[in-house]
Amino acid sequence: MDNLALRRSDESGVFSSDKPRAFNLTEQQVTQFKLNGCLAVEDVLSADEVEVLAANTDRIAAGKAAHIPETSIQLEKVFRDGERPVANQVLSVRKLFNIAVYDEVMWRHVCNPKIVDIVADLLGTEDIKMYGDQLFMKAPGGVGTAQGWHQDSASWRDIFPMDLVTAWTSIDHATEENGCLNFIPGTHRWGMMQSDRLKRFVHDFGGNEWPIVPVPLRPGSISFHHSLTLHMSNANRSAQRRRGYAVHYMRATSWRDESVTDAPKMPPFKQVRGHAFPGRV
Ligand SMILES: O=C(O)CCC(=O)C(=O)O
């Protein structure tokens, strides 16, 4: 854990551009990300920025944002299936997804220069688009379910190169008790694991060879992961909420293989920074 949870540093960043940067990673942090496929950076957002994000999250989850389509709000399965009645809509939502394309507050977060500077360092380019976004609500009291081991690119299998970066912002305190993210460092170098192969290997995770690294975070801290890094989160059996906003960034030179028909249908990919490239995403 310690080697992942590096704090922001005053050392100069890896880009030599003259442009003032809002956040500088150290070369050591970039090297760690390349080795591990994940990196935690504490206290990126201010308390005010977290507050705005938190309030907007609950407004959308409550169904009070008319500009967000209902299809972007997914309830936990027990509520979807009618096994349990919805008594509190906000605490019944599993996730909100594809919201930043419709919502100014979320889009401002996606384009927050502090976050995009870090992503630019990790992707090694200033030409960046958003693939998509998901806000995992992970409600307390056993309502928020687990997310099993997966690699993001196994779902986004139409996007190449499989070299995207997710910025997962903790809105609440994320702890081991309420279901913080867990990573297996280095697995982004394994290539894509088909689900039957993953099932065969999953029992080996957690030993000395492939340790599981939980990443608790303070509100406003962000963990970054590569789209091939294996990660999961446990159910929230605690009394504390655990909201986390995952924004998925890709290089603007990426291409989409339209012959892959079983990948998620996404809204048009929005430019976050830098140049667009004709014929690419
Ligand atoms: O927040 C979670 O529990 C899951 C997050 C996740 O799988 C992701 O950001 O890719």
The ligand as a MOL file (V3000), in Angstrom:
LIG
                    3D

  0  0  0     0  0            999 V3000
M  V30 BEGIN CTAB
M  V30 COUNTS 10 9 0 0 0
M  V30 BEGIN ATOM
M  V30 1 O -15.8810 1.8900 -7.6350 0
M  V30 2 C -15.9110 0.6740 -7.7450 0
M  V30 3 O -16.3010 -0.0380 -6.8520 0
M  V30 4 C -15.4580 0.0060 -9.0320 0
M  V30 5 C -14.6460 0.9020 -9.8790 0
M  V30 6 C -14.1270 0.3010 -11.1240 0
M  V30 7 O -14.2290 -0.8740 -11.3900 0
M  V30 8 C -13.4480 1.1870 -12.0790 0
M  V30 9 O -13.3410 2.4000 -11.8180 0
M  V30 10 O -12.9840 0.6950 -13.1350 0
M  V30 END ATOM
M  V30 BEGIN BOND
M  V30 1 2 1 2
M  V30 2 1 2 3
M  V30 3 1 2 4
M  V30 4 1 4 5
M  V30 5 1 5 6
M  V30 6 2 6 7
M  V30 7 1 6 8
M  V30 8 2 8 9
M  V30 9 1 8 10
M  V30 END BOND
M  V30 END CTAB
M  END
